[in-house]
Amino acid sequence: MTRPTAAILLTGSELLRGVIPDRNAAYLAERLESLGFSMRRTLMVGDPLADIEGGFRELAGAHELIVTSGGLGPTHDDRTVEALAAVAGVPLELDEAVLARITGWTDEVAQRMGFDRARFDAGNRKQARIPRGAQVLGMAGTAPGLVMEVDGSAVVVLPGVPSELRRLWQLAPEHPLLAPLIARAQPRQRLMLRTYGIGESHVADLFEQAGGDPDGVETSICARNYEVEIDIRSTAEGEAAGLQLWQRLQADLEPHLFATDERPIAEIVLELVRARGLTLVTAESCTGGMVAAELTAIPGSSDVFAGAAVTYSDRLKHELLGVPEATLEQHGAVSAETARAMAEGARRRLGANLAVAVTGVAGPGGGTEEKPVGLVYLHVSGPDGEAERRMQWGGTRHDVRLRATAAALHLLRDQLATSS
């Protein structure tokens, strides 16, 4: 049985101009893939009516499911519903039930904010005009999500606000129009390998040496968050071959392999710290608290993560962390010696078992021939000893800081995994 095909249509000139980043395509693609659809296209168009109509005409009939994002608001440039009606060749009709729900919502806003309720009337009526034959999926604020068939394609129309889109999408798979597609959909087995400290091209070479993709298996090799991720997806017929490929690559990549699931590296570090009954702190210079931010983004981190010292200046490195003035004068703030003293001082001054320190030259200025931009020193100090790393990267200031943050977390993981 062939998996039904799906496409995503993103609308919004603000997306095309780069004014705001898209936050919906990856979410929708992941949900469609997990349901068992074959993702074929993601198309982005601007707000002009002709552009949205063109997007619908390009996708309708060629894909069995189309999911749209954006263009459902009350303003003049929200035109997705109008474009859908034009492509379907049907009129827009006022849905009194939808209008009543929208009006009830805007009346509450008007009363709470002291606005004239009449100011919402035109926008409310615009949003309550539904293409003939469309069904209302649900409401997100004043925007109705819709489901409709156009040229043999099931179309799900969703708002562009990510939280609203996600809430309405939860209702879509249960809609009767999608039931035949869901019945044909075949979720694929997914096996994952995540590595650090090995290049993407090296991983690709190992994949080719393993024989590449067998029938029914699709592998992607992706550099993400300064890791290399190997994602193996198999149809029912290819599951055994997919598992065999995963096992072969797992053995080949063992020195660099740190996970076979999607947990963030910060979560993995915290679980290792927790398992050892330790407490963790960070001492950061060039990363400015970014390592701590990654750790505290994980729910429940407070039981093992005690806090951080962001010591950007030499004065604070000395006063807060106890880095000897002689170390700073002789070796400089960016040095293995200072990184070690920062980590040891953080453990002592902040009262933790384990500390990681980061100091470097993030750029774009401040580099020298001896200590160029991109040079970073890391140090982990803990009950099982010390670990240090010197690294140097190119790229922007942002790149260097992100790479240093990832490197610090992976150095922590290496130290904890080795000593556990």
DAKA-V304518 format. One record per pair of residues at least 24 apart in sequence whose C-alpha atoms are under 7 Angstrom apart, sorted by the first residue. I is the first residue (numbers start at 0). J is the second residue. If there is no record, write none. Layout:
I;J  I;J
This chain:
2;35  2;36  2;37  2;183  2;184  2;185  3;36  3;37  3;63  3;180  3;183  3;184  4;36  4;37  4;38  4;39  4;62  4;63  4;64  5;36  5;37  5;38  5;39  5;62  5;63  5;64  5;65  6;38  6;39  6;40  6;41  6;62  6;64  6;65  6;66  7;40  7;41  7;42  7;65  7;66  7;67  8;41  8;42  8;43  8;66  8;67  8;68  9;42  9;43  9;44  9;67  9;68  9;69  10;43  10;44  10;45  10;46  10;51  10;68  10;69  10;70  11;44  11;45  11;46  11;69  11;70  12;45  12;46  15;45  22;161  23;161  32;186  33;186  34;184  34;186  35;184  35;185  35;186  35;187  36;184  36;185  46;76  46;78  48;78  48;82  51;79  51;82  52;82  52;83  52;86  56;86  59;149  59;150  59;152  60;150  60;151  60;152  62;152  63;151  63;152  63;153  64;152  64;153  64;154  65;152  65;153  65;154  65;155  66;154  66;155  66;156  67;155  67;156  67;157  68;156  68;157  68;158  68;159  69;157  69;158  69;159  70;158  70;159  71;126  71;142  71;158  72;126  72;142  73;122  73;123  73;125  73;126  74;122  84;130  87;149  89;130  89;131  90;130  90;131  91;128  91;129  91;130  91;131  92;128  92;129  92;130  92;131  93;127  93;128  93;129  94;127  94;128  94;129  97;127  98;123  98;124  98;127  101;141  136;170  136;171  137;167  139;163  139;167  187;232  187;233  187;234  187;235  188;232  188;233  188;234  188;238  189;231  189;232  189;233  190;230  190;231  190;232  190;245  191;229  191;230  191;231  191;259  191;260  192;228  192;229  192;230  192;249  192;256  192;258  192;259  193;226  193;227  193;228  193;229  193;256  193;257  193;258  193;259  194;226  194;227  194;228  194;255  194;256  194;257  195;226  195;227  195;255  195;256  196;255  197;255  199;227  209;247  213;240  216;241  225;402  264;408  265;293  265;294  265;408  266;297  268;408  268;411  268;412  269;300  271;415  272;303  273;303  277;303  277;352  277;353  278;303  278;304  278;305  278;351  278;352  278;353  279;303  279;304  279;305  279;351  279;352  279;353  279;354  280;304  280;305  280;306  280;307  280;345  280;351  280;353  280;354  280;355  281;306  281;307  281;308  281;354  281;355  281;356  282;307  282;308  282;309  282;341  282;342  282;345  282;355  282;356  282;357  283;308  283;309  283;310  283;356  283;357  283;358  284;309  284;310  284;311  284;357  284;358  285;311  285;357  285;358  285;359  285;360  285;361  285;400  286;357  286;400  286;404  289;404  290;404  316;341  320;344  320;345  320;348  333;358  333;359  333;376  334;376  335;376  338;376  338;377  338;378  339;378  342;378  342;379  342;380  343;380  352;381  352;382  353;380  353;381  353;382  354;379  354;380  354;381  355;379  355;380  355;407  361;396  361;399  361;400  362;396  363;395  363;396  373;399  375;403  377;407  379;411  383;418  386;414
